[in-house]
Amino acid sequence: MIDFACKRFEIEEIIRCGFGLSKADYNILVTLMRRGSGLTTKELAHELKLDLSTTQRSVKKLFEKDIISRSQFNLPSGYLYKYSIKDKDAIKDKIMVIIRGWVSGVETSVRNW
């Protein structure tokens, strides 16, 4: 919990807001962090009780934001993607850059007030 003046922020709110994540996106991120191994969208949807299409949109967003990685496994009838969390320290560094940007914006606003 982060206490700022008259408002308290949960870390989930900071991460979600910073990366522009929905609740489903965040839950997938946390699940991948907790599991540590690659999961398919079908496995994620089943574990989190989400629609497959919601899971696929969330995974696409997390992948495009370079928060998760994707490994392709070739099958006799096609291929299968498994998703894993990128390096947690790298994700922390990304959120810190976002937070520093917020702080800079607040400082500028206060100076110009």
C-alpha positions as CSV (number, residue, x, y, z in Angstrom):
1,M,0.0,0.0,0.0
2,I,1.3,3.4,-0.9
3,D,0.1,6.4,1.1
4,F,0.0,9.7,-0.8
5,A,-1.5,12.6,1.0
6,C,-5.2,11.8,1.3
7,K,-5.2,8.8,-1.0
8,R,-3.8,5.3,-0.6
9,F,-2.9,3.1,-3.6
10,E,-2.7,-0.6,-3.7
11,I,0.2,-1.9,-5.8
12,E,-2.3,-3.6,-8.1
13,E,-3.7,-0.2,-9.0
14,I,-0.3,1.2,-9.7
15,I,0.7,-1.7,-11.9
16,R,-2.7,-1.8,-13.7
17,C,-2.8,2.0,-14.3
18,G,0.9,2.2,-15.2
19,F,0.7,-0.5,-17.9
20,G,-2.9,0.2,-18.9
21,L,-4.1,-3.2,-17.8
22,S,-7.6,-4.5,-17.2
23,K,-8.3,-6.8,-14.2
24,A,-8.1,-9.8,-16.5
25,D,-4.7,-8.7,-17.9
26,Y,-3.4,-8.2,-14.4
27,N,-4.7,-11.6,-13.2
28,I,-3.0,-13.3,-16.1
29,L,0.3,-11.4,-15.3
30,V,0.1,-12.5,-11.6
31,T,-0.7,-16.1,-12.6
32,L,2.2,-16.3,-14.9
33,M,4.5,-14.8,-12.2
34,R,3.2,-17.3,-9.7
35,R,3.5,-20.3,-12.0
36,G,6.9,-19.5,-13.5
37,S,6.4,-22.0,-16.3
38,G,4.8,-21.5,-19.7
39,L,1.0,-21.8,-20.0
40,T,-1.2,-21.8,-23.1
41,T,-4.2,-19.4,-23.4
42,K,-6.5,-22.3,-22.9
43,E,-4.8,-23.3,-19.6
44,L,-4.9,-19.7,-18.4
45,A,-8.5,-19.3,-19.3
46,H,-9.4,-22.5,-17.5
47,E,-7.3,-21.6,-14.4
48,L,-8.7,-18.1,-14.1
49,K,-12.3,-19.0,-15.3
50,L,-12.1,-16.5,-18.2
51,D,-13.5,-16.7,-21.7
52,L,-10.8,-17.9,-24.1
53,S,-11.3,-14.7,-26.2
54,T,-10.8,-12.5,-23.2
55,T,-7.6,-14.5,-22.3
56,Q,-6.3,-14.2,-25.9
57,R,-6.8,-10.4,-25.9
58,S,-5.1,-10.0,-22.6
59,V,-2.2,-12.2,-23.6
60,K,-1.8,-10.2,-26.8
61,K,-1.7,-7.0,-24.9
62,L,0.8,-8.2,-22.3
63,F,3.0,-9.6,-25.2
64,E,2.8,-6.4,-27.1
65,K,3.8,-4.4,-24.0
66,D,6.9,-6.8,-23.7
67,I,5.8,-8.0,-20.3
68,I,5.4,-11.7,-21.2
69,S,7.2,-13.9,-23.7
70,R,5.9,-16.5,-26.1
71,S,7.4,-19.8,-27.1
72,Q,6.2,-21.8,-30.1
73,F,6.0,-25.6,-29.9
74,N,5.5,-27.3,-33.3
75,L,2.9,-30.1,-33.3
76,P,2.1,-32.6,-36.0
77,S,-1.1,-30.7,-36.8
78,G,0.1,-27.1,-36.3
79,Y,1.7,-25.3,-33.4
80,L,1.1,-24.3,-29.8
81,Y,2.1,-21.1,-28.0
82,K,3.1,-21.1,-24.3
83,Y,3.4,-17.8,-22.5
84,S,5.7,-17.0,-19.6
85,I,6.5,-13.9,-17.6
86,K,9.5,-11.8,-18.7
87,D,12.2,-11.1,-16.1
88,K,10.4,-9.7,-13.0
89,D,13.2,-7.2,-12.3
90,A,12.8,-5.9,-15.9
91,I,9.1,-5.4,-15.3
92,K,9.8,-3.6,-12.1
93,D,12.3,-1.3,-13.9
94,K,9.6,-0.5,-16.5
95,I,7.0,0.4,-13.9
96,M,9.6,2.6,-12.1
97,V,10.2,4.5,-15.4
98,I,6.4,5.1,-15.6
99,I,6.3,6.2,-11.9
100,R,9.2,8.6,-12.4
101,G,7.3,10.1,-15.3
102,W,4.2,10.6,-13.1
103,V,6.3,12.2,-10.4
104,S,7.9,14.5,-12.9
105,G,4.5,15.5,-14.2
106,V,3.2,16.2,-10.7
107,E,6.3,18.3,-9.9
108,T,5.8,20.3,-13.1
109,S,2.1,20.8,-12.3
110,V,2.9,22.0,-8.7
111,R,5.6,24.4,-10.0
112,N,3.2,25.8,-12.5
113,W,0.2,26.1,-10.1
